[in-house]
C-alpha cells in the first residue's frame, strides 16, 4: 500500500511578480506655497528699492499665502504637507509685510 513515486521533479511554487507600491499622494499646494514664499523673500532682497522687485515680491507673497491656505485645506484629506503649508503662509506673510514696509519707505 505504498504510493507510487512521482516521475516529475517537484517545481517550486511560482510567485507572482511584485507589484510596485502606489505612490503616496503629495500636497502640491503646500510645496508651491513654500516655494512662492521663499521666491518672494528673494525678490525683495535682490533689489530693495526697485519698484519692479516690490511688485513681484508682493504678487509672489500673495500667491504663497493663497497656495498655503489651499495646501492647509488639502492636508486634512491627504494627511500630508500641513507643516509646509503653514511655513509657506508664514514666509509669504512676512514677505508681504516687508514689501508693504519698503513701498512706503
One Martini backbone bead per residue (centre of mass of N, CA, C, O) as a GRO file, in nm:
protein
  105
    1UNK     BB    1   0.055   0.064   0.019
    2UNK     BB    2   0.206   0.234  -0.167
    3UNK     BB    3   0.315   0.504  -0.327
    4UNK     BB    4   0.385   0.625  -0.613
    5UNK     BB    5   0.626   0.760  -0.771
    6UNK     BB    6   0.720   1.046  -0.904
    7UNK     BB    7   0.841   1.161  -1.221
    8UNK     BB    8   0.831   1.457  -1.137
    9UNK     BB    9   0.970   1.723  -1.042
   10UNK     BB   10   0.957   1.949  -0.804
   11UNK     BB   11   0.826   2.259  -0.822
   12UNK     BB   12   0.834   2.562  -0.745
   13UNK     BB   13   0.647   2.793  -0.643
   14UNK     BB   14   0.487   3.039  -0.794
   15UNK     BB   15   0.542   3.379  -0.803
   16UNK     BB   16   0.432   3.673  -0.820
   17UNK     BB   17   0.487   3.963  -0.928
   18UNK     BB   18   0.591   4.253  -0.819
   19UNK     BB   19   0.427   4.526  -0.715
   20UNK     BB   20   0.411   4.843  -0.718
   21UNK     BB   21   0.396   5.095  -0.518
   22UNK     BB   22   0.200   5.330  -0.436
   23UNK     BB   23   0.195   5.655  -0.435
   24UNK     BB   24   0.186   5.906  -0.241
   25UNK     BB   25   0.019   6.172  -0.192
   26UNK     BB   26   0.070   6.507  -0.276
   27UNK     BB   27   0.118   6.843  -0.157
   28UNK     BB   28   0.142   7.090  -0.387
   29UNK     BB   29   0.051   7.346  -0.238
   30UNK     BB   30   0.260   7.340  -0.011
   31UNK     BB   31   0.511   7.349  -0.188
   32UNK     BB   32   0.439   7.613  -0.344
   33UNK     BB   33   0.424   7.797  -0.100
   34UNK     BB   34   0.721   7.781  -0.021
   35UNK     BB   35   0.836   7.878  -0.290
   36UNK     BB   36   0.689   8.155  -0.303
   37UNK     BB   37   0.796   8.268  -0.036
   38UNK     BB   38   1.098   8.255  -0.106
   39UNK     BB   39   1.081   8.419  -0.371
   40UNK     BB   40   0.981   8.678  -0.236
   41UNK     BB   41   1.226   8.723  -0.055
   42UNK     BB   42   1.434   8.735  -0.285
   43UNK     BB   43   1.307   8.973  -0.441
   44UNK     BB   44   1.346   9.174  -0.199
   45UNK     BB   45   1.670   9.134  -0.168
   46UNK     BB   46   1.790   9.214  -0.439
   47UNK     BB   47   1.591   9.480  -0.463
   48UNK     BB   48   1.484   9.728  -0.243
   49UNK     BB   49   1.398   9.986  -0.456
   50UNK     BB   50   1.259   9.840  -0.670
   51UNK     BB   51   0.948   9.827  -0.801
   52UNK     BB   52   0.946   9.549  -0.935
   53UNK     BB   53   1.029   9.387  -0.683
   54UNK     BB   54   0.786   9.470  -0.512
   55UNK     BB   55   0.568   9.355  -0.696
   56UNK     BB   56   0.674   9.066  -0.710
   57UNK     BB   57   0.674   9.019  -0.403
   58UNK     BB   58   0.372   9.070  -0.364
   59UNK     BB   59   0.263   8.851  -0.554
   60UNK     BB   60   0.417   8.605  -0.436
   61UNK     BB   61   0.302   8.631  -0.148
   62UNK     BB   62   0.002   8.594  -0.223
   63UNK     BB   63   0.040   8.317  -0.351
   64UNK     BB   64   0.164   8.181  -0.099
   65UNK     BB   65  -0.083   8.220   0.082
   66UNK     BB   66  -0.295   8.080  -0.099
   67UNK     BB   67  -0.150   7.801  -0.127
   68UNK     BB   68  -0.135   7.753   0.175
   69UNK     BB   69  -0.437   7.732   0.224
   70UNK     BB   70  -0.486   7.499   0.027
   71UNK     BB   71  -0.281   7.305   0.166
   72UNK     BB   72  -0.423   7.301   0.439
   73UNK     BB   73  -0.690   7.182   0.333
   74UNK     BB   74  -0.555   6.925   0.196
   75UNK     BB   75  -0.426   6.798   0.461
   76UNK     BB   76  -0.685   6.665   0.569
   77UNK     BB   77  -0.700   6.447   0.341
   78UNK     BB   78  -0.383   6.361   0.298
   79UNK     BB   79  -0.191   6.387   0.555
   80UNK     BB   80  -0.010   6.623   0.416
   81UNK     BB   81   0.172   6.934   0.440
   82UNK     BB   82   0.108   7.124   0.683
   83UNK     BB   83   0.385   7.255   0.754
   84UNK     BB   84   0.441   7.373   0.474
   85UNK     BB   85   0.193   7.556   0.461
   86UNK     BB   86   0.257   7.725   0.710
   87UNK     BB   87   0.536   7.822   0.619
   88UNK     BB   88   0.437   7.963   0.359
   89UNK     BB   89   0.247   8.165   0.501
   90UNK     BB   90   0.460   8.301   0.678
   91UNK     BB   91   0.660   8.389   0.458
   92UNK     BB   92   0.448   8.543   0.291
   93UNK     BB   93   0.371   8.744   0.517
   94UNK     BB   94   0.648   8.867   0.556
   95UNK     BB   95   0.681   8.960   0.261
   96UNK     BB   96   0.436   9.146   0.264
   97UNK     BB   97   0.531   9.336   0.491
   98UNK     BB   98   0.799   9.419   0.357
   99UNK     BB   99   0.680   9.537   0.093
  100UNK     BB  100   0.508   9.754   0.231
  101UNK     BB  101   0.739   9.892   0.388
  102UNK     BB  102   0.910   9.963   0.130
  103UNK     BB  103   0.698  10.133  -0.019
  104UNK     BB  104   0.671  10.353   0.236
  105UNK     BB  105   0.987  10.453   0.254
   0.00000   0.00000   0.00000
